[in-house]
Amino acid sequence: MNIEDFINENKDLNIKEYSLNNTSVVYFLCNFADEVVYIGKSLHVGNRIINHLNRFPIKSIFYVKPPKNQASKWEKEFIKKINPKYNIVFNDNNGKQPRPRTKSTMKMDTTKIKQELERLGKNQSWLANKMNVSRQLLFYMVKSKKITHAERIAKALNLDPRDLIK
């Protein structure tokens, strides 16, 4: 579900695009396609977001402040409604059941990145600048070959992220 659609359907919740600490919130993490990819709850949302940044790319963060002692309930209901890519699935008897996963051997194809840079007549410094990251971070992202970085790199190169996965 696109975050704008979600906000429009839930205007009464007064969803805002800011980060809060020391306040119990349910937060929504969105990827670069503005899809909700993770929903969580936290008292210290800033600290939690840092953990998520190491797991998958995040473009924006939205939150809603539920009534006292309702964060867990709201989180569970939102996960059921939206079914985000990186959340676990709650079953009906209040237990947590991991989302079925397959062992993935997919990695980012770094040769395609190099080929596209050559085609454009650009280098990794240009790509780092376009992505608004340091050259060192881009080097790490490319070297790690993690598919979680493919979306961000592909966007900067105007490619479909699937083109960078092998």
C-alpha positions as CSV (number, residue, x, y, z in Angstrom):
1,M,0.0,0.0,0.0
2,N,1.3,3.4,-0.9
3,I,1.8,5.7,2.2
4,E,-0.3,8.5,0.6
5,D,-3.2,6.2,0.1
6,F,-2.8,4.9,3.7
7,I,-2.8,8.5,5.1
8,N,-5.8,9.5,3.0
9,E,-7.8,6.4,4.3
10,N,-6.8,7.2,7.9
11,K,-7.0,11.0,8.2
12,D,-8.6,10.8,11.6
13,L,-5.3,9.4,13.0
14,N,-3.5,12.6,12.4
15,I,-0.4,10.9,10.9
16,K,2.7,13.1,10.8
17,E,6.1,12.8,9.1
18,Y,8.4,13.5,12.0
19,S,10.5,11.5,14.4
20,L,9.7,11.4,18.1
21,N,11.6,10.1,21.1
22,N,10.3,9.3,24.6
23,T,6.8,9.0,23.2
24,S,5.1,5.7,22.5
25,V,4.3,5.7,18.8
26,V,3.5,3.3,16.0
27,Y,5.8,4.1,13.1
28,F,5.7,3.3,9.4
29,L,8.8,3.0,7.3
30,C,8.6,3.7,3.6
31,N,10.9,2.7,0.8
32,F,11.8,4.8,-2.3
33,A,8.5,3.8,-4.0
34,D,6.6,5.2,-1.0
35,E,5.4,1.8,0.0
36,V,5.1,0.9,3.7
37,V,7.7,-1.8,4.2
38,Y,7.8,-2.0,8.0
39,I,5.5,-1.1,10.9
40,G,6.8,-1.0,14.4
41,K,6.1,0.5,17.9
42,S,8.6,2.1,20.2
43,L,9.0,4.4,23.0
44,H,12.4,5.6,21.6
45,V,11.6,5.5,17.8
46,G,14.8,7.3,16.8
47,N,16.9,4.5,18.2
48,R,14.8,1.9,16.5
49,I,15.0,3.6,13.1
50,I,18.8,3.5,13.3
51,N,18.6,-0.3,13.6
52,H,16.3,-0.5,10.6
53,L,18.6,1.6,8.4
54,N,21.1,-1.2,8.5
55,R,18.6,-3.7,7.3
56,F,16.8,-2.1,4.4
57,P,16.6,1.3,2.6
58,I,14.2,3.8,4.0
59,K,13.0,7.0,2.3
60,S,10.6,8.3,4.9
61,I,9.1,7.7,8.3
62,F,5.6,8.4,9.5
63,Y,4.1,7.8,12.9
64,V,0.9,7.9,14.8
65,K,0.6,8.4,18.5
66,P,-2.0,5.9,19.9
67,P,-4.0,6.3,23.1
68,K,-2.2,5.1,26.2
69,N,-1.5,1.4,26.3
70,Q,-2.8,0.9,22.8
71,A,0.5,0.8,20.8
72,S,0.7,-3.0,20.6
73,K,-2.9,-3.3,19.5
74,W,-2.5,-0.6,16.9
75,E,0.7,-2.0,15.6
76,K,-0.8,-5.5,15.2
77,E,-3.9,-4.1,13.4
78,F,-1.8,-2.0,11.0
79,I,0.4,-5.0,10.2
80,K,-2.6,-7.1,9.4
81,K,-4.2,-4.3,7.3
82,I,-1.1,-3.3,5.3
83,N,1.0,-6.5,5.4
84,P,4.4,-4.8,5.1
85,K,7.3,-6.6,3.4
86,Y,9.6,-6.8,6.4
87,N,7.2,-7.5,9.2
88,I,6.2,-10.8,10.8
89,V,2.7,-11.9,10.4
90,F,0.3,-12.1,13.4
91,N,-2.0,-15.1,13.4
92,D,-5.5,-15.0,14.9
93,N,-4.6,-16.5,18.3
94,N,-2.3,-13.5,19.2
95,G,0.8,-15.5,18.4
96,K,3.5,-14.3,16.1
97,Q,4.2,-16.4,13.1
98,P,7.2,-15.6,10.9
99,R,6.5,-14.7,7.3
100,P,7.5,-17.7,5.1
101,R,10.9,-17.0,3.8
102,T,13.0,-18.8,1.2
103,K,16.8,-19.0,1.5
104,S,18.0,-16.3,-0.9
105,T,21.2,-16.4,-2.8
106,M,20.3,-13.2,-4.6
107,K,23.0,-10.5,-4.6
108,M,23.5,-7.2,-6.3
109,D,25.2,-7.4,-9.6
110,T,28.0,-4.9,-9.3
111,T,29.1,-5.4,-13.0
112,K,25.8,-3.9,-14.1
113,I,26.5,-0.8,-12.0
114,K,29.9,-0.5,-13.6
115,Q,28.5,-1.0,-17.0
116,E,25.8,1.6,-16.5
117,L,28.3,4.1,-15.1
118,E,30.5,3.5,-18.2
119,R,27.5,3.9,-20.5
120,L,26.7,7.3,-18.9
121,G,30.4,8.3,-18.9
122,K,30.3,8.8,-15.1
123,N,32.2,7.4,-12.1
124,Q,31.4,6.3,-8.6
125,S,32.1,9.8,-7.2
126,W,29.3,11.1,-9.4
127,L,27.0,8.3,-8.3
128,A,27.8,8.9,-4.6
129,N,27.1,12.6,-5.1
130,K,23.8,11.9,-6.9
131,M,22.8,9.5,-4.1
132,N,23.8,12.2,-1.5
133,V,26.1,9.7,0.3
134,S,29.9,9.7,0.8
135,R,32.1,7.8,-1.6
136,Q,33.1,5.5,1.3
137,L,29.4,4.6,2.0
138,L,28.8,4.0,-1.7
139,F,31.9,1.8,-1.9
140,Y,30.6,-0.2,1.1
141,M,27.1,-0.5,-0.5
142,V,28.6,-1.8,-3.8
143,K,31.2,-4.1,-2.1
144,S,28.6,-5.7,0.3
145,K,26.5,-6.7,-2.8
146,K,23.4,-6.6,-0.4
147,I,20.2,-6.5,-2.4
148,T,18.8,-4.0,0.1
149,H,21.1,-1.3,-1.5
150,A,20.0,-2.1,-5.0
151,E,16.9,0.0,-4.9
152,R,18.7,3.1,-3.9
153,I,21.5,2.7,-6.4
154,A,19.1,1.8,-9.2
155,K,17.0,4.9,-8.5
156,A,20.1,7.1,-8.8
157,L,21.0,5.4,-12.1
158,N,17.4,5.5,-13.4
159,L,17.2,1.7,-13.5
160,D,14.7,-0.8,-12.3
161,P,16.2,-2.4,-9.1
162,R,15.5,-5.8,-10.5
163,D,18.1,-5.0,-13.2
164,L,20.8,-4.9,-10.5
165,I,19.9,-8.3,-8.9
166,K,21.5,-11.6,-9.9
